Amino acid sequence: MTEYLKKNDELLANELKLAGEGFSFVAGVDEVGRGPLAGPVVAAAVVITDLEKVPQVFDSKGLSEKKREELDAELRANPAIKFAISEVSPEVIDEINILQATHLAMRQAVKTLEQELGKIDFVLIDGRPVKSMPYNNLAIVKGDQKSASIAAASIIAKVYRDKLMCDYDKIYPGYGFAEHKGYGTKQHLIAINELGACPIHRKSFSPIKELLNPPTAIQEELW
């Protein structure tokens, strides 16, 4: 039987406060995949339409893989949870930089959810402010530990990206994407040195950048 958060739970404080101020469609947004050397950055946006039907969510980083997947399935099956996911490719990350790509993923996730629901009137953002967010918003440091909608978004985004990297592991075997999800582990760095970069590596990130563009010898050393 699903256990729901109680109305006095701190994770619901921001959502309840905003509801009391007249904001009907409050979206929590979070991203995953800012730090990896490979794969997209992914953002999820979540609107909770019934604050009495919120599963006991928490920051995805503090959960086991099994628990994350269980909560992800629970959130997706819950009619009170409306969500959208956006991913920004490694190519775009290389073009506009990871910070801007992260903000783009967040904006796209909220916009997609707005198109489904018809309205978003406030956004709770995990972490630092996103100046380009075109909605009333509040940035909350460690928001995935302080807001139920952000926590739900963190779980959905994390499970989605992890599964995506497992799929990439089958397309680009040898790098270990299923294990490290693209992060710069020792295993991953060894594979990059042995195999070179693959199409989903971020070419603007070290050590991929150095691998593809090795420093040229100083002219004086050639003579």
C-alpha distance (Angstrom), angle and dihedral (degrees) to the residues before:
residue distance angle dihedral
M1 . . .
T2 3.80 . .
E3 3.80 115.5 .
Y4 3.80 114.1 -146.4
L5 3.78 130.7 -154.9
K6 3.78 114.0 -100.0
K7 3.80 118.8 -118.5
N8 3.82 91.2 -111.9
D9 3.81 93.2 53.8
E10 3.80 111.5 123.7
L11 3.81 89.8 -130.4
L12 3.81 88.5 69.3
A13 3.81 97.2 45.6
N14 3.81 96.3 96.6
E15 3.79 94.2 44.1
L16 3.81 92.4 48.1
K17 3.81 92.3 47.3
L18 3.79 92.2 51.4
A19 3.80 91.9 45.2
G20 3.81 87.8 53.6
E21 3.80 89.0 53.0
G22 3.80 91.0 55.4
F23 3.79 101.6 -97.9
S24 3.79 106.0 140.2
F25 3.82 102.0 177.5
V26 3.80 109.8 45.3
A27 3.79 115.0 172.4
G28 3.78 124.5 -160.8
V29 3.80 113.9 -153.7
D30 3.80 131.7 -168.0
E31 3.79 137.0 164.1
V32 3.77 136.9 -145.3
G33 3.78 130.4 -165.8
R34 3.77 103.3 45.7
G35 3.79 94.5 131.0
P36 3.83 107.1 40.6
L37 3.79 123.9 106.8
A38 3.80 91.8 -135.7
G39 3.77 141.5 35.1
P40 3.80 133.0 32.3
V41 3.76 129.5 -56.4
V42 3.80 108.9 -114.6
A43 3.81 130.7 -156.9
A44 3.78 130.7 -172.8
A45 3.79 128.8 -163.5
V46 3.80 121.7 -158.4
V47 3.80 132.2 -168.9
I48 3.80 117.5 -169.0
T49 3.79 108.3 -150.5
D50 3.82 95.6 -175.1
L51 3.81 116.0 36.3
E52 3.80 90.4 -165.1
K53 3.81 91.4 63.2
V54 3.81 102.2 56.5
P55 3.82 116.4 130.4
Q56 3.80 116.4 -132.1
V57 3.78 95.9 -86.9
F58 3.79 128.5 172.9
D59 3.80 139.8 173.6
S60 3.81 106.3 -51.7
K61 3.81 91.8 -134.5
G62 3.80 90.1 63.2
L63 3.80 94.1 54.4
S64 3.78 131.9 82.3
E65 3.79 117.0 -112.9
K66 3.80 90.3 -108.9
K67 3.81 93.2 51.0
R68 3.82 91.8 46.5
E69 3.78 91.2 53.0
E70 3.80 91.9 47.2
L71 3.81 91.6 51.0
D72 3.81 91.6 44.2
A73 3.83 90.0 56.0
E74 3.80 90.0 45.5
L75 3.80 92.9 50.4
R76 3.80 93.2 47.2
A77 3.81 91.4 50.6
N78 3.82 93.8 47.1
P79 3.84 111.8 99.3
A80 3.82 89.6 -154.0
I81 3.83 90.7 62.2
K82 3.79 116.8 79.6
F83 3.79 116.4 -178.8
A84 3.78 146.1 167.0
I85 3.79 132.0 -164.7
S86 3.79 130.1 -150.1
E87 3.79 130.3 -174.4
V88 3.79 129.1 -166.3
S89 3.79 116.0 -154.4
P90 3.81 127.9 -123.1
E91 3.82 88.3 -112.1
V92 3.80 91.9 59.0
I93 3.82 91.1 42.9
D94 3.81 88.5 56.0
E95 3.79 91.0 47.6
I96 3.82 101.3 48.0
N97 3.87 102.4 17.7
I98 3.79 128.5 -106.9
L99 3.81 97.2 -85.2
Q100 3.80 93.2 54.4
A101 3.81 90.6 42.4
T102 3.81 90.0 53.3
H103 3.79 91.4 50.8
L104 3.81 90.0 47.0
A105 3.81 91.4 52.6
M106 3.81 90.4 50.2
R107 3.81 93.5 49.1
Q108 3.80 92.1 46.9
A109 3.81 92.8 50.0
V110 3.81 91.9 51.6
K111 3.81 92.5 44.3
T112 3.81 91.9 51.2
L113 3.79 90.7 50.0
E114 3.80 90.6 48.0
Q115 3.80 89.6 54.3
E116 3.81 89.4 54.5
L117 3.80 97.2 44.7
G118 3.79 99.0 33.3
K119 3.78 94.2 -127.0
I120 3.81 144.9 41.0
D121 3.78 113.8 -177.3
F122 3.81 102.0 172.1
V123 3.81 136.8 21.0
L124 3.80 128.0 -155.7
I125 3.81 108.3 -155.6
D126 3.77 125.4 -159.4
G127 3.79 112.2 -128.6
R128 3.78 127.0 -9.9
P129 3.83 126.7 7.6
V130 3.80 119.6 -78.2
K131 3.80 103.3 -146.9
S132 3.80 92.0 -169.4
M133 3.83 94.0 57.5
P134 3.83 103.5 118.7
Y135 3.81 96.1 -150.9
N136 3.78 137.1 72.0
N137 3.77 101.3 -81.5
L138 3.78 148.9 170.0
A139 3.81 124.8 -153.7
I140 3.81 113.8 -145.0
V141 3.80 121.4 -166.1
K142 3.81 106.9 -131.8
G143 3.77 86.3 5.5
D144 3.80 91.3 162.7
Q145 3.81 85.9 69.6
K146 3.82 94.8 44.7
S147 3.80 106.5 39.7
A148 3.79 129.0 52.0
S149 3.80 94.1 -150.5
I150 3.82 92.1 50.3
A151 3.81 90.7 46.0
A152 3.80 90.4 51.2
A153 3.81 90.0 48.9
S154 3.82 90.9 50.3
I155 3.81 91.3 53.7
I156 3.80 94.8 46.7
A157 3.81 93.0 46.4
K158 3.81 93.7 46.1
V159 3.80 95.9 49.1
Y160 3.81 91.4 44.8
R161 3.81 93.8 51.5
D162 3.81 94.1 43.1
K163 3.80 90.6 54.5
L164 3.78 90.3 46.3
M165 3.81 91.1 54.2
C166 3.80 89.9 49.1
D167 3.81 87.7 55.4
Y168 3.81 89.9 49.9
D169 3.81 88.7 51.7
K170 3.80 88.1 65.8
I171 3.80 92.8 47.6
Y172 3.81 94.9 45.1
P173 3.81 105.9 28.8
G174 3.77 122.4 -172.7
Y175 3.80 99.6 45.9
G176 3.80 96.8 82.8
F177 3.81 95.9 -126.9
A178 3.83 91.2 156.2
E179 3.81 90.0 60.4
H180 3.81 105.1 38.9
K181 3.83 99.7 21.2
G182 3.79 91.5 -136.0
Y183 3.79 98.8 -52.7
G184 3.79 119.4 138.3
T185 3.78 99.6 -98.1
K186 3.80 122.7 157.0
Q187 3.81 89.0 -105.6
H188 3.80 91.1 52.9
L189 3.81 94.7 47.0
I190 3.81 91.3 50.7
A191 3.82 90.2 50.3
I192 3.81 91.7 49.8
N193 3.80 91.0 52.0
E194 3.80 91.2 48.8
L195 3.81 100.6 39.4
G196 3.79 103.6 24.2
A197 3.80 123.2 -135.0
C198 3.80 122.9 -37.3
P199 3.83 127.8 -150.8
I200 3.82 94.8 -88.8
H201 3.81 95.6 52.7
R202 3.80 115.7 110.0
K203 3.77 103.8 -116.6
S204 3.81 94.1 -161.9
F205 3.82 92.0 58.4
S206 3.78 125.5 89.3
P207 3.02 128.4 -86.0
I208 3.83 91.1 21.3
K209 3.80 91.3 57.7
E210 3.82 92.1 52.7
L211 3.79 91.6 45.5
L212 3.79 92.5 54.0
N213 3.81 95.1 38.2
P214 3.80 108.6 33.0
P215 3.82 114.2 -168.3
T216 3.78 112.8 -94.3
A217 3.77 120.0 -123.7
I218 3.78 116.7 -97.5
Q219 3.80 108.4 -101.5
E220 3.82 93.7 -125.2
E221 3.80 90.8 58.2
L222 3.80 90.5 60.9
W223 3.76 93.0 63.9
